[in-house]
Amino acid sequence: MMTGSRPSLRVVAGTSREDAVVRRRRFEEAHPEAVILPPCAGRWRAVVPPGLIPGDGTRTTLGAWDLGGLMDQLDAIYRPDGGEPGDSLS
């Protein structure tokens, strides 16, 4: 069905992802120790406590070109089941 000059859009089962803004809000409520900063120079950044980022025990900043990519990185280091951060990396 066409509306105006645009074709109608539909969601293909299994391909939709949760909105990055919703993910951010939920993450910030659950993890106040991590700070997500608005984009600067085109990149989103998050500051997390030392020792959480794999491969570098002193690094505290993650970065991505879009909020969804940053949320993917944060999800990788924070356990979705509420366990301690970094446990999913061992």
Summary of the structure (lengths in Angstrom):
residues: 90
radius of gyration: 16.5
end to end distance: 50.2
largest distance: 54.4
contacts: 187
relative contact order: 0.16
helix: 28%
strand: 21%
